[in-house]
Amino acid sequence: MEFKNTYELLNQFGKYVVQQSRSNLTRQKKNVTNKLYDSITFTPYVDEKKINIIFNMEDYAEFQDKGVKGVKGGKSLAGYRYTRLSNLVGLEKATGIFSAWAKARGIQRRDKKGRFLSFKQSGYAIANIVKNYGIKPSMFFTKPFNKALKDFEDRIIEAYATDIEESLQL
């Protein structure tokens, strides 16, 4: 059975979510290395039993989208806390990630005498700030996904019904 109408609408849905998510990353200035931006993809799937669309992106995307609560404050929409994040990633890896981020953005902290710290030291300082205060939720993916779901849901159901009707007439 061919589900061309449903598949086409799922493609439109996926393209919309990817495009809007990427725009949000750029607008929110979270698109430093393009790694997350380039990783956002989707795969639609339709058969007689289910309609599905799978979105793929970098592992840390959910932390950027939902936020991470720090030890001293912050907010997460998914219950992520820095203690769990540090267990998953490890402080050394987190320092390396933030060092690369600081270098890409040209951010160097200063010591008490006003001298610039190395990017590695700056990364360590930033990792500690994130540990204490977390990562603010950006909803870069959640907002476009929910909007697309609201806009496309009825149309996808209608397309699926049309595809089934057409297959029965053959």
C-alpha angles and dihedrals in degrees: 000000000000120000100187097147093049093043091051092051091047088052090052090047092050094045091050094050093046093047094047093044091052091047090051091051090052094044092048090048092239092125101090102133099017088231095120092035093054094043096063108106138144139211120202120208129187132172139143093285106039150013114216140167121189121202119202129194142141116309093246092056092093091055089052092046101043099026132228125253114230128218093258101030148320134109138263124190091202100043095257113158127188092242090063092041093052090050090053098043106021126226094262093054091043089052090051092049093050091044090057090045091051091048093049090051095040092240117156122169121216130231124231091276092054096253119140116254120223117263088253091055090045089051090053091050091049091047088055091049090052090046091054102037105019131214118301114237110255099183086208090151104023096059097052091042093053092045092049091047090054093045098043105032099090093040092052092050090050092048091050091051090048091050091052092047091050092050091051091053092057 
